[in-house]
Amino acid sequence: MSGRHSHISPEFHAIMTDEITKVCDRSLRRWGPHQLCNESPQTGYVHPLMFLDMLARTITCRIPFIYECEIYCGPSWERREIGEPFNDNINAFPDRIQSMMKSWVENVSSIAYDLYQRDIQDYVPWCEINKILHFYLSEARLQISRYQNEDPENLKEFQDRYQRELYGNAALGHTLEGWRNVAPVQPSVIKERCEWQIKKLNDLFRDLCVPEIDERYPEGLLSVSHTREDIAQWWAVTIQQGCRPSWVSCRPGAEVREDLDVLRVLASVGWTPQQDRDIDALLQRADQESANEELRLARFAEALRRGAAELAQEVETPEPPDTPSIERPRVNEPVHPVKRKLTELLYFIEDKRESWNMNEGDYLVLTKKLKETFDSV
């Protein structure tokens, strides 16, 4: 594949969202509550909303050169490597959190590599995936807010349990700093909330789509049976509309060119490529039309030169010798004075063209006008 792309396939959407919930579910079942940030002793479980936020802050936003394939999702997986998807923010998280993010990147990269080999999905820069992660985060927050009355964080039974555990530890003389392993887990990061969010986001992105109260609810989902593929297709289209992704395919071994440096500078001040994939075709068509116009004008100019040459030959040719009395003598028509002046004007323009710094386009237009005037006399 080559050129500019803006296509996110349903398969690529499916792997990105499925791995969000799967990584959280594996963490839930493999480990107990663990430290969530290096700068805080708080422990708990990483729920999908939190994990999306972590990824959105740590996946790089840097726009790559076309030869920097390690900044694209997928190409490095040929060597079973993930490339360079992260920025420095990843260092703010404990090892277990980092391993979760790397697990997500590995699984998404492996599928991206497979989709590219099957000519389904072009390699996507991580900066474009970062935009999509922010889109997912916004949609996930909206989904959770719709069902906030069901959120375990807000349920009295879990709040009461936290208070009982907190008072129990205080009675035993335990503190959060000295007894991290026995510190109670806050309701916002309890196991039950993680399991609840996994179900809600699977419903949103995989099984049910947006709820019927959402004005974007796809027409026809109620009247016909739908599959996960149908929902993934709807989300792929929604991503195109919401994120407007656009990128240039990576090209291993491509040489550095100045135009790429210009793109990087423009991107650094907020410029992003437009989604319209027809822009290159429009430019090519404009170039072709311009070339056709120049060719047409050049032909007019050549015709004018030929006419001027014929006129000069007619003026300078001496009268023919006396003809025998048996032949009727030819009569030369006098040359129209306007044509003489037009010819002189053409020669004058050609002499002065360089000193006037006249470009080729202006010269062709002017000679065209002279030709039309010459032929009309």
C-alpha positions as CSV (number, residue, x, y, z in Angstrom):
1,M,0.0,0.0,0.0
2,S,1.2,3.6,-0.6
3,G,0.0,7.1,-0.6
4,R,-2.4,8.8,1.8
5,H,-4.8,6.8,3.9
6,S,-7.7,7.5,6.3
7,H,-9.4,4.1,6.5
8,I,-9.9,2.4,9.9
9,S,-11.3,-1.1,9.3
10,P,-14.0,-2.7,11.5
11,E,-11.4,-5.4,12.4
12,F,-9.0,-2.8,13.7
13,H,-11.7,-1.2,15.8
14,A,-12.7,-4.6,17.2
15,I,-9.1,-5.5,18.4
16,M,-8.5,-2.1,20.0
17,T,-11.7,-2.1,22.1
18,D,-11.7,-5.9,22.8
19,E,-8.1,-5.7,24.2
20,I,-9.0,-2.8,26.5
21,T,-11.5,-5.0,28.4
22,K,-9.5,-8.2,28.1
23,V,-6.3,-6.7,29.5
24,C,-8.3,-5.3,32.5
25,D,-10.1,-8.7,32.9
26,R,-6.7,-10.6,32.9
27,S,-5.3,-8.1,35.4
28,L,-8.4,-8.6,37.6
29,R,-8.0,-12.3,37.7
30,R,-4.2,-12.6,37.9
31,W,-3.4,-10.0,40.5
32,G,-5.0,-8.5,43.6
33,P,-5.2,-4.8,44.2
34,H,-2.0,-3.2,43.2
35,Q,-0.4,0.3,43.2
36,L,-1.9,2.5,40.5
37,C,0.7,5.3,40.3
38,N,4.3,5.7,41.3
39,E,3.5,9.0,43.0
40,S,0.6,7.7,45.1
41,P,0.4,4.7,47.5
42,Q,-3.3,4.1,46.5
43,T,-4.0,0.5,45.5
44,G,-6.9,-0.9,43.5
45,Y,-8.0,-2.5,40.3
46,V,-7.5,-0.9,36.8
47,H,-10.9,-0.5,35.3
48,P,-11.4,0.1,31.5
49,L,-12.1,3.8,31.9
50,M,-8.9,4.3,33.8
51,F,-7.0,2.1,31.4
52,L,-8.2,4.1,28.4
53,D,-7.1,7.3,30.1
54,M,-3.6,5.8,30.8
55,L,-3.2,4.8,27.2
56,A,-4.4,8.1,25.9
57,R,-1.7,9.9,28.0
58,T,1.2,7.5,27.2
59,I,0.7,6.6,23.5
60,T,2.9,9.1,21.5
61,C,1.4,12.0,19.6
62,R,4.5,12.5,17.4
63,I,3.8,12.5,13.7
64,P,6.4,10.2,12.1
65,F,8.4,10.5,8.9
66,I,7.3,7.9,6.4
67,Y,10.5,5.9,6.9
68,E,10.1,5.8,10.8
69,C,8.1,2.6,10.7
70,E,8.7,2.0,14.5
71,I,6.3,4.9,15.1
72,Y,3.5,3.0,13.2
73,C,1.4,0.2,14.7
74,G,2.3,-3.1,13.1
75,P,5.5,-3.0,11.0
76,S,7.8,-3.9,13.8
77,W,5.8,-7.0,14.7
78,E,7.5,-8.8,11.8
79,R,10.5,-9.0,14.3
80,R,8.1,-9.5,17.2
81,E,8.7,-6.0,18.4
82,I,6.3,-3.1,19.2
83,G,8.5,-0.2,18.0
84,E,8.2,3.1,19.9
85,P,4.6,3.7,20.7
86,F,5.0,5.4,24.1
87,N,6.0,8.8,25.3
88,D,7.8,9.6,28.6
89,N,4.6,9.5,30.6
90,I,4.7,5.8,30.8
91,N,7.5,6.1,33.4
92,A,5.0,7.5,35.9
93,F,3.3,4.1,36.3
94,P,4.4,1.1,38.3
95,D,5.7,-2.0,36.5
96,R,2.4,-3.9,36.6
97,I,0.6,-1.0,34.9
98,Q,3.3,-0.7,32.3
99,S,3.1,-4.4,31.6
100,M,-0.7,-4.0,31.0
101,M,-0.1,-1.2,28.5
102,K,2.6,-3.1,26.7
103,S,0.3,-6.1,26.5
104,W,-2.4,-4.1,24.8
105,V,0.2,-2.6,22.4
106,E,1.6,-6.1,21.6
107,N,-1.8,-7.6,20.8
108,V,-3.0,-4.6,18.8
109,S,0.3,-4.6,16.8
110,S,0.1,-8.3,16.0
111,I,-3.4,-7.9,14.6
112,A,-2.4,-4.8,12.7
113,Y,0.5,-6.7,11.1
114,D,-1.9,-9.5,10.1
115,L,-4.5,-7.1,8.7
116,Y,-1.8,-5.4,6.6
117,Q,-0.6,-8.7,5.2
118,R,-4.2,-9.5,4.2
119,D,-4.5,-6.0,2.6
120,I,-7.4,-5.1,4.9
121,Q,-5.8,-2.3,6.9
122,D,-2.8,0.0,6.3
123,Y,-0.3,0.5,9.0
124,V,-1.6,3.3,11.3
125,P,0.7,5.8,13.0
126,W,0.5,5.7,16.8
127,C,-0.4,9.4,16.8
128,E,-3.6,8.5,14.9
129,I,-4.3,5.7,17.4
130,N,-3.9,8.3,20.2
131,K,-6.7,10.3,18.6
132,I,-8.9,7.3,18.4
133,L,-8.2,6.4,22.1
134,H,-9.3,9.9,23.1
135,F,-12.5,9.3,21.1
136,Y,-13.0,5.9,22.8
137,L,-12.4,7.6,26.2
138,S,-15.1,10.2,25.5
139,E,-17.6,7.6,24.4
140,A,-16.8,5.4,27.4
141,R,-17.3,8.2,29.9
142,L,-20.7,9.0,28.2
143,Q,-21.6,5.3,28.5
144,I,-20.7,5.1,32.2
145,S,-22.6,8.4,33.0
146,R,-25.7,6.9,31.4
147,Y,-25.8,4.2,34.0
148,Q,-24.4,6.0,37.0
149,N,-27.2,4.8,39.2
150,E,-25.9,1.3,38.7
151,D,-22.2,2.2,39.2
152,P,-20.8,0.3,42.2
153,E,-18.9,3.4,43.1
154,N,-22.2,5.0,43.9
155,L,-23.9,2.1,45.6
156,K,-24.3,2.3,49.4
157,E,-23.3,-1.3,50.1
158,F,-19.8,-0.7,48.7
159,Q,-19.4,2.6,50.3
160,D,-20.3,1.1,53.7
161,R,-17.9,-1.8,53.1
162,Y,-15.1,0.7,52.5
163,Q,-15.9,2.6,55.7
164,R,-16.0,-0.6,57.8
165,E,-12.6,-1.7,56.4
166,L,-11.1,1.8,56.9
167,Y,-12.3,2.0,60.5
168,G,-11.2,-1.6,61.1
169,N,-7.6,-0.9,60.0
170,A,-7.5,2.3,62.1
171,A,-8.6,0.3,65.2
172,L,-5.7,-2.1,64.6
173,G,-3.3,0.8,64.2
174,H,-2.7,0.2,60.5
175,T,-2.0,3.2,58.3
176,L,-2.0,3.4,54.5
177,E,1.8,4.2,54.5
178,G,2.8,1.4,56.7
179,W,0.3,-1.3,55.7
180,R,-0.3,-0.9,52.0
181,N,-1.2,-4.6,51.6
182,V,-4.1,-4.3,54.0
183,A,-5.3,-0.8,53.1
184,P,-9.0,-0.9,51.9
185,V,-9.7,-0.3,48.3
186,Q,-11.6,2.8,47.5
187,P,-15.0,2.3,45.8
188,S,-13.8,4.0,42.6
189,V,-11.3,1.1,42.0
190,I,-12.9,-1.9,43.6
191,K,-13.1,-5.3,41.8
192,E,-16.9,-5.0,41.3
193,R,-16.6,-1.7,39.6
194,C,-14.0,-3.1,37.2
195,E,-16.2,-6.0,36.3
196,W,-19.2,-3.8,35.8
197,Q,-17.3,-1.4,33.5
198,I,-16.0,-4.3,31.4
199,K,-19.6,-5.4,30.8
200,K,-20.8,-1.9,29.9
201,L,-18.0,-1.2,27.5
202,N,-18.4,-4.6,25.8
203,D,-22.0,-3.7,25.4
204,L,-21.1,-0.3,23.9
205,F,-18.3,-1.3,21.5
206,R,-19.1,-4.9,20.7
207,D,-22.4,-6.4,21.6
208,L,-25.2,-3.8,21.7
209,C,-23.8,-0.5,20.3
210,V,-25.0,2.8,21.6
211,P,-28.3,2.7,23.5
212,E,-31.6,3.5,21.8
213,I,-31.8,6.8,23.6
214,D,-28.8,8.0,21.7
215,E,-29.7,10.0,18.6
216,R,-27.0,8.1,16.7
217,Y,-28.6,4.7,17.3
218,P,-28.3,2.9,14.0
219,E,-31.6,2.5,12.2
220,G,-32.6,-1.1,11.7
221,L,-30.8,-2.7,14.7
222,L,-34.1,-3.3,16.4
223,S,-35.9,-4.7,13.4
224,V,-33.3,-7.1,12.2
225,S,-30.8,-9.4,14.0
226,H,-27.4,-7.9,14.0
227,T,-23.9,-9.3,14.5
228,R,-20.8,-8.0,16.1
229,E,-19.4,-7.4,12.6
230,D,-22.4,-5.0,12.0
231,I,-21.6,-3.1,15.1
232,A,-17.9,-2.9,14.4
233,Q,-18.7,-1.6,10.9
234,W,-20.9,1.2,12.4
235,W,-18.1,2.1,14.8
236,A,-15.5,2.2,12.0
237,V,-17.7,4.7,10.1
238,T,-18.3,6.7,13.3
239,I,-14.5,6.9,13.9
240,Q,-14.0,8.3,10.4
241,Q,-16.6,11.0,11.1
242,G,-15.5,11.8,14.6
243,C,-11.7,11.6,14.4
244,R,-11.1,12.3,10.7
245,P,-7.9,10.2,10.6
246,S,-5.4,10.8,7.8
247,W,-1.9,9.6,7.4
248,V,0.8,8.7,4.8
249,S,1.9,5.1,4.6
250,C,5.2,4.2,6.1
251,R,7.9,3.3,3.6
252,P,10.9,1.4,5.0
253,G,14.2,2.8,3.7
254,A,12.7,5.9,2.2
255,E,15.1,8.8,2.0
256,V,14.7,12.0,3.9
257,R,13.2,14.8,1.9
258,E,12.7,18.4,2.6
259,D,9.0,18.3,2.0
260,L,8.6,15.8,4.9
261,D,10.4,18.3,7.1
262,V,7.9,20.9,6.1
263,L,5.1,18.6,7.1
264,R,6.6,18.1,10.5
265,V,7.0,21.8,11.0
266,L,3.4,22.4,10.0
267,A,2.2,19.7,12.3
268,S,4.1,21.2,15.2
269,V,2.0,24.3,15.0
270,G,-1.3,22.5,14.9
271,W,-1.7,21.6,11.2
272,T,-3.1,18.2,10.5
273,P,-3.6,16.5,7.1
274,Q,-7.1,16.7,5.6
275,Q,-9.1,13.5,5.4
276,D,-10.1,14.1,1.7
277,R,-8.3,11.3,-0.2
278,D,-9.2,12.9,-3.5
279,I,-7.0,15.9,-3.1
280,D,-4.0,14.3,-4.9
281,A,-6.3,13.4,-7.8
282,L,-7.5,17.0,-7.9
283,L,-4.0,18.4,-8.0
284,Q,-3.0,16.0,-10.7
285,R,-6.0,17.0,-12.8
286,A,-5.2,20.6,-12.3
287,D,-1.6,20.0,-13.4
288,Q,-2.8,18.2,-16.5
289,E,-5.2,21.0,-17.4
290,S,-2.4,23.5,-17.0
291,A,-0.1,21.5,-19.2
292,N,-2.8,21.2,-21.9
293,E,-3.4,25.0,-21.8
294,E,0.4,25.6,-22.2
295,L,0.5,23.1,-25.1
296,R,-2.4,24.8,-26.8
297,L,-0.8,28.3,-26.4
298,A,2.5,27.0,-27.7
299,R,0.8,25.7,-30.8
300,F,-0.7,29.2,-31.4
301,A,2.7,30.8,-30.9
302,E,4.3,28.4,-33.4
303,A,1.5,29.1,-35.9
304,L,2.2,32.8,-35.4
305,R,5.9,32.4,-36.0
306,R,5.2,30.5,-39.2
307,G,2.9,33.2,-40.4
308,A,5.5,35.9,-39.6
309,A,8.2,33.9,-41.4
310,E,6.0,33.5,-44.5
311,L,5.3,37.2,-44.4
312,A,9.0,38.1,-44.1
313,Q,9.7,35.8,-47.0
314,E,7.0,37.3,-49.1
315,V,8.3,40.9,-48.4
316,E,12.0,40.0,-49.1
317,T,11.5,37.8,-52.2
318,P,12.7,39.6,-55.4
319,E,10.3,40.0,-58.3
320,P,10.5,37.0,-60.6
321,P,12.4,37.3,-63.9
322,D,10.7,38.4,-67.1
323,T,8.4,35.7,-68.3
324,P,8.0,34.7,-71.9
325,S,5.3,36.6,-73.7
326,I,3.2,33.4,-73.9
327,E,2.8,33.4,-70.0
328,R,0.6,35.8,-68.2
329,P,2.6,37.8,-65.7
330,R,1.8,37.3,-61.9
331,V,0.6,40.2,-59.8
332,N,1.8,40.4,-56.2
333,E,-0.8,41.8,-53.8
334,P,0.6,44.5,-51.6
335,V,1.1,43.4,-48.0
336,H,-1.4,44.9,-45.5
337,P,0.4,47.5,-43.4
338,V,-1.2,46.2,-40.2
339,K,0.4,42.8,-40.8
340,R,3.8,44.5,-41.3
341,K,3.3,46.3,-38.0
342,L,2.2,43.0,-36.2
343,T,5.3,41.3,-37.5
344,E,7.6,44.1,-36.3
345,L,5.8,44.1,-32.9
346,L,6.5,40.3,-32.6
347,Y,10.2,40.8,-33.3
348,F,10.3,43.7,-30.9
349,I,8.7,41.6,-28.1
350,E,11.1,38.7,-28.7
351,D,14.0,41.1,-28.4
352,K,12.8,42.6,-25.2
353,R,11.4,39.5,-23.6
354,E,14.4,38.8,-21.4
355,S,15.0,42.4,-20.3
356,W,11.3,42.6,-19.4
357,N,11.5,39.4,-17.3
358,M,8.4,38.2,-19.1
359,N,7.3,34.7,-18.0
360,E,6.4,31.9,-20.4
361,G,2.7,32.2,-19.7
362,D,2.4,35.9,-20.4
363,Y,4.5,35.5,-23.5
364,L,2.2,32.7,-24.8
365,V,-1.0,34.7,-24.1
366,L,0.4,37.8,-25.9
367,T,1.6,35.9,-29.0
368,K,-1.8,34.2,-29.1
369,K,-3.5,37.6,-29.2
370,L,-1.1,38.8,-32.0
371,K,-1.9,35.6,-34.0
372,E,-5.6,36.2,-33.8
373,T,-5.2,39.8,-34.8
374,F,-2.8,38.8,-37.7
375,D,-5.3,36.3,-39.1
376,S,-8.3,38.7,-38.8
377,V,-6.6,41.3,-41.1
